[in-house]
Amino acid sequence: MRYKKRFSVSFSYFTVTFGADPNYSVESFYKDELANDLVRVDRLFQKALEAGIKIECRSLSKEDISLLMLSGIYVAIVLVDQHRLSGSWLEDILVSGICDSDSSYTGHYIVVCGYDAVADEFEIRDPASTRKHVRISSKCLDDARRCFGTDEDILLVSLEKSGKQMTESPHLSPNVNINC
């Protein structure tokens, strides 16, 4: 929270799950730590709200993300399944929309910093990649960020130098009802 004040970063956080999701108790990546995380993560969400951080419980469509990138006003820090994202280097061999529950999940954050509407590709920065500039199809990004385990978490950061916290959502598609 102190970084928000120190660096005057304006951002909003979007997720489809407020806190830790108890449904992850069967997953190997959470099995041993879920009980602790339920308390820890819920407490962090509460502290964030108390500090005035904007958290919206909603899903962003790939169209929303593409329009936000085209505006030139935002970058997005997106939680993806590393395994799904890695498939993009193989020319989208993976079948769109399939998030195989048998494959292991590895949560990984990337920065989405641009969009090419003609090619329908996002420009990303991936800290796990040796490539400086990476482009992935919108289909691949959508698959990787919607997999079970990601909660579709997106931190939308404003590049404008206002120094104020975002008080309202950027222009997005109508809100999708999600029970948080």
LOGU-549515 format. One record per residue (C-alpha): residue in three letters; x, y, z. Coordinates in nm, 2 decimals. Each point is the difference from the previous one (the first is absolute). Last residue first. Layout:
REM LOGU-549515
[ALA [X Y Z]]
...
***
This chain:
REM LOGU-549515
[CYS [-1.77 -1.26 -0.51]]
[ASN [-0.30 -0.10 -0.21]]
[ILE [0.08 0.12 -0.35]]
[ASN [-0.23 0.21 -0.21]]
[VAL [0.17 0.11 -0.32]]
[ASN [0.03 0.38 -0.01]]
[PRO [-0.09 0.16 -0.33]]
[SER [0.31 0.03 -0.23]]
[LEU [0.27 0.23 0.13]]
[HIS [0.07 0.37 0.00]]
[PRO [0.25 0.04 0.28]]
[SER [-0.14 -0.08 0.34]]
[GLU [-0.05 0.27 0.25]]
[THR [0.20 0.15 0.28]]
[MET [0.34 -0.07 -0.13]]
[GLN [0.25 0.10 0.27]]
[LYS [0.15 0.34 -0.06]]
[GLY [0.36 0.08 -0.09]]
[SER [-0.13 0.15 -0.33]]
[LYS [0.31 -0.11 -0.20]]
[GLU [-0.19 -0.20 -0.26]]
[LEU [0.14 -0.35 -0.05]]
[SER [-0.30 -0.16 0.18]]
[VAL [0.06 -0.35 0.13]]
[LEU [-0.26 -0.28 -0.04]]
[LEU [0.08 -0.28 0.24]]
[ILE [-0.17 -0.31 -0.15]]
[ASP [-0.09 -0.32 0.18]]
[GLU [-0.21 -0.24 -0.21]]
[ASP [-0.04 -0.22 0.31]]
[THR [0.33 -0.15 -0.13]]
[GLY [-0.04 -0.34 0.15]]
[PHE [-0.23 -0.16 -0.25]]
[CYS [0.10 0.14 -0.34]]
[ARG [-0.14 0.34 -0.12]]
[ARG [0.34 0.18 -0.04]]
[ALA [0.17 -0.26 -0.21]]
[ASP [-0.30 -0.06 -0.23]]
[ASP [-0.06 0.38 -0.05]]
[LEU [0.37 0.06 -0.07]]
[CYS [0.01 -0.28 -0.26]]
[LYS [-0.32 0.12 -0.17]]
[SER [0.13 0.36 -0.01]]
[SER [0.30 -0.13 -0.19]]
[ILE [0.34 0.05 0.16]]
[ARG [0.27 0.25 -0.07]]
[VAL [0.33 0.01 0.19]]
[HIS [0.27 0.27 0.00]]
[LYS [0.31 -0.04 0.22]]
[ARG [0.02 -0.38 -0.05]]
[THR [0.18 -0.17 0.28]]
[SER [-0.34 -0.09 0.15]]
[ALA [-0.08 -0.05 0.36]]
[PRO [-0.05 0.37 0.07]]
[ASP [-0.26 0.00 -0.28]]
[ARG [-0.07 0.34 -0.16]]
[ILE [-0.30 -0.01 -0.23]]
[GLU [-0.12 0.14 -0.33]]
[PHE [-0.35 -0.14 -0.07]]
[GLU [-0.10 -0.14 -0.33]]
[ASP [-0.31 0.03 -0.22]]
[ALA [0.22 0.05 -0.31]]
[VAL [-0.18 0.30 -0.12]]
[ALA [-0.10 0.12 0.35]]
[ASP [0.36 0.00 0.13]]
[TYR [-0.02 0.04 0.38]]
[GLY [0.24 0.14 0.25]]
[CYS [0.15 -0.02 0.35]]
[VAL [-0.12 -0.33 0.16]]
[VAL [0.24 -0.07 0.29]]
[ILE [0.03 -0.36 0.11]]
[TYR [-0.06 -0.17 0.33]]
[HIS [0.04 -0.38 0.05]]
[GLY [-0.21 -0.26 0.17]]
[THR [0.11 -0.35 -0.08]]
[TYR [-0.27 -0.26 -0.05]]
[SER [0.08 -0.36 -0.06]]
[SER [-0.19 -0.17 -0.28]]
[ASP [-0.28 -0.23 0.09]]
[SER [-0.25 0.29 0.03]]
[ASP [0.05 0.07 -0.37]]
[CYS [-0.10 0.36 -0.07]]
[ILE [-0.17 -0.03 -0.34]]
[GLY [-0.13 0.32 -0.14]]
[SER [0.21 0.00 -0.31]]
[VAL [0.17 -0.33 -0.08]]
[LEU [0.37 0.03 0.06]]
[ILE [0.22 0.01 -0.31]]
[ASP [0.00 0.38 0.02]]
[GLU [0.31 0.07 -0.21]]
[LEU [0.24 -0.20 0.22]]
[TRP [0.11 0.31 0.19]]
[SER [-0.36 0.03 0.11]]
[GLY [0.03 -0.33 0.18]]
[SER [0.21 0.17 0.27]]
[LEU [-0.31 0.21 0.09]]
[ARG [-0.20 -0.31 0.09]]
[HIS [0.28 -0.14 0.21]]
[GLN [0.05 0.33 0.18]]
[ASP [-0.36 0.02 0.11]]
[VAL [-0.07 0.37 -0.01]]
[LEU [-0.02 0.28 0.25]]
[VAL [-0.01 0.34 -0.18]]
[ILE [0.17 0.33 0.06]]
[ALA [-0.17 0.24 -0.23]]
[VAL [0.13 0.31 -0.17]]
[TYR [-0.22 0.30 -0.04]]
[ILE [-0.05 0.34 -0.17]]
[GLY [0.10 -0.10 -0.36]]
[SER [-0.37 -0.03 -0.08]]
[LEU [0.08 -0.30 -0.22]]
[MET [0.10 -0.19 0.32]]
[LEU [-0.33 0.07 0.17]]
[LEU [-0.19 -0.10 -0.32]]
[SER [0.19 -0.33 -0.02]]
[ILE [-0.07 -0.07 0.36]]
[ASP [-0.37 0.06 -0.03]]
[GLU [-0.01 -0.21 -0.32]]
[LYS [0.18 -0.28 0.19]]
[SER [-0.29 0.02 0.24]]
[LEU [0.05 0.11 0.36]]
[SER [-0.16 -0.20 0.27]]
[ARG [-0.14 0.16 0.31]]
[CYS [0.06 0.05 0.37]]
[GLU [0.14 0.35 0.00]]
[ILE [0.26 0.10 0.24]]
[LYS [0.09 0.37 0.04]]
[ILE [0.27 0.06 0.26]]
[GLY [-0.12 0.23 0.27]]
[ALA [0.23 -0.11 0.28]]
[GLU [-0.30 -0.17 0.17]]
[LEU [-0.07 -0.19 -0.32]]
[ALA [0.36 -0.12 -0.02]]
[LYS [0.00 -0.10 0.37]]
[GLN [-0.31 -0.21 -0.06]]
[PHE [0.16 -0.17 -0.30]]
[LEU [0.31 -0.07 0.20]]
[ARG [-0.20 -0.16 0.28]]
[ASP [-0.19 -0.22 -0.25]]
[VAL [0.34 -0.11 -0.14]]
[ARG [0.15 -0.09 0.34]]
[VAL [-0.31 -0.18 0.14]]
[LEU [-0.08 -0.21 -0.31]]
[ASP [0.37 -0.03 -0.06]]
[ASN [0.07 -0.18 0.32]]
[ALA [-0.27 -0.26 -0.07]]
[LEU [0.11 -0.02 -0.36]]
[GLU [0.37 -0.07 0.07]]
[ASP [0.04 -0.38 -0.04]]
[LYS [-0.24 -0.06 -0.29]]
[TYR [0.06 0.33 -0.19]]
[PHE [0.23 -0.10 -0.29]]
[SER [-0.13 -0.36 0.02]]
[GLU [-0.35 0.10 -0.07]]
[VAL [-0.29 -0.15 0.21]]
[SER [-0.02 0.29 0.24]]
[TYR [-0.02 0.24 -0.30]]
[ASN [-0.38 0.02 0.04]]
[PRO [0.06 0.20 0.32]]
[ASP [0.08 0.30 -0.22]]
[ALA [0.22 0.25 0.18]]
[GLY [-0.13 0.36 0.03]]
[PHE [-0.26 0.17 -0.23]]
[THR [-0.02 -0.23 -0.30]]
[VAL [-0.07 0.11 -0.35]]
[THR [0.28 0.26 0.01]]
[PHE [0.07 0.36 -0.11]]
[TYR [0.24 0.23 0.17]]
[SER [0.01 0.37 -0.07]]
[PHE [0.30 0.23 -0.03]]
[SER [0.14 0.34 0.04]]
[VAL [0.37 0.01 0.12]]
[SER [0.10 0.29 0.20]]
[PHE [0.35 -0.15 0.07]]
[ARG [0.00 0.03 0.38]]
[LYS [-0.37 -0.01 0.05]]
[LYS [-0.06 -0.31 -0.20]]
[TYR [0.32 -0.14 0.13]]
[ARG [-0.13 0.03 0.36]]
[MET [-0.28 -0.24 -0.08]]
***
